Amino acid sequence: FMVGEHMMVAPVVHQGARFRAVYLPEGDWYDYETLEKHRGSNIIIKDAPLDTCPMYIKAGSIIPNYPRLRFVGEMDIKSLILDVYPGSGTFEHIQDDGESFNYQAGEYNHYIFNQGETTLKIETKHVGYNKSYETFTVLYHDMNVESVTADNTPIAFEVRDTGIQFEVNANVS
């Protein structure tokens, strides 16, 4: 089944099954666990032992994450983690208190993330919530680069097994 437009979840539903045939829609898709890239409009056979639920992310997707929390509200979230999969795409994120209807009075922040083949543009459309993120932590999967820049200034990045990781200031416009 699809979770939005960007994530395919393919649980094993037959008792004793260890493999799952998965039809991936058109486009390129990444195996969430292995980052193996698959061409869409195809059926693939996925090894799926009991402790695995196959998931696929569409190329060009930006998936937001928070640090692991034991309970909601355990701490203020200072950084939004963005899992970025190569390709072109757009993602919009609304930040508010998550509890009230104060967003109706403008108490929210609205961010737009536009991704090209080798670029990620972050735009702030509205600022009205007083607990803005301080940074965006970007995990760019399946990406090998020699440098990363923010506002034409080189910034530090880490090479990881799955791609690269870097942090940018969230006070962007």
N, C-alpha and C positions, 0 to 999 in steps of 0.2 A: 504494500500500500504506500501511497505518497503522503509525505508530511509537507504540506505546502507544495511549491514548485521545484524545490531544490534537494529534497531528501527522499530516498526510496528505502523503505524498511521491508525486509523479506523474511519474516520469521518462519521457522520450521514448524509446521502444524500437524504433521503426521507422526504418530508415536513410532519410535525406533528409527526414524529417518536420519541419515547422517549427511545427506546432500540436499541441495535445494536448487531447482531450476528457477532462474530469475530473468524476467524480460526487462531490459532497460530501455526506456523511451529514447527517442532521437537525441543526439548530442553525445558529448563525452562525459563519462562518469568515473568517479574515484571510489574505490573500496575504502570505507571509513577506517577499517583496521589496518590494512596493508598499504594503502595509497596506490595500489595497482590501478592503472588507467584502463578503462574499457570503452569501446565504441558502442554507442547506443543503437537502437533498432535491432538488437540481437538478444538471443537467449544465452546466458552463461550458466554453467553448473558450478555452484559454490559449495565447498566442503563446509558443513555446518554442524559441528558436534553440539551436544546439549548445552554447553556453556556459551554458545555463540549465537548472536542474532545478526545475520548479514544486513549491512546498511551501505548505501551508496550515496555519494554527494555529487551533484551535477557540477561540471566545470563552470567556472565563473561565479560560484556561490560564495557568499560571505556569511558565516555562521557565528552568531554572537555567543559568548560564554562568560560566565562569572567564575571566580574562584570557588572551590568547594566550600560549602557552608554546612554546619550541622543543623541549622534552623534558619528560616527566613528572618532577616533583620539582625543576625548575629553580629554583623559589622557593616559599616558604610563601605560601599564598593567604590574604590578609588580608580580602578582601571577596568575598562571593558576589553575583554579578550576577543579578538577577531580571528577565527579560522578562515583563511582565504585560500580558495582553490583556483588555480590559473584559468584564465578565460575572461570574457567580458560579462559584466553584470552590474546591477545596482541593488543596494540594500538600504532601507530606511529604518532608523532606530529611534524610538521615543523613550525618553527617560523621565520618570516621575516618581512619586513616593510609593506607588503600587498599592495604596490603601484607600485613598480618598477620591473624591470627584474634583479635586482642586485643579486638575488638568483643564477642566472646562473654563476655569478663570485664567488660563494661560500659564499655570505653574507646571511647566514641562520643558524639556529640551528636545529638540528635533535635529537629528544628524542624518546626512545622506552620504553614503559611501559609493563612489563610482569607480569601477575597476575596468582597466583596459588590459591588454596583453602583458604589459610591463609596468603599469602605473596603478596607483590607488589614490584617488582624490577624496579627501574628507571635507565635507562642508557642513557648517552649522547653520540651520535654517531658522531656528528659534531658540532663545535662551530665556527661560522663565522659572526654572527650578533651581533652588539655591545649592543643591548638592551635586554640582556638575562633576563629571569624571575629570581626573587630573591627567590621565594618559589613556592612550589606546595601545594595547599590546597586540601586535600583529604577528600571527603565525602563518607565514606564506608557504603553503605546502607545495612540494614538487617544483621548487624554484632554486636555481643556482645563479648567483649574481656576484659581481666583483665589488659593487658599491650600492649604497642606499642613500638617497637624499630626501630631505624634507624642506620645502621652501628653498630649493636650490642649495641647501647646506648639507654636506655629508654628515651622516649620523652612524653611530655604532650599530652593528648587528651581529648576531650569533648564527653560525652555521650549525644546523641540527641534522639528525638523521632523516628527518621528514621534509627539510627545506630550510628556511631562514626565519629568524625571529628578531623583531626590533620593537622599540617603543617610541611613540610620538606624543608630543604634547596635545592634549585634547582641546586646548584653547585655540581652535582654528576658526576660520571664517570662510 
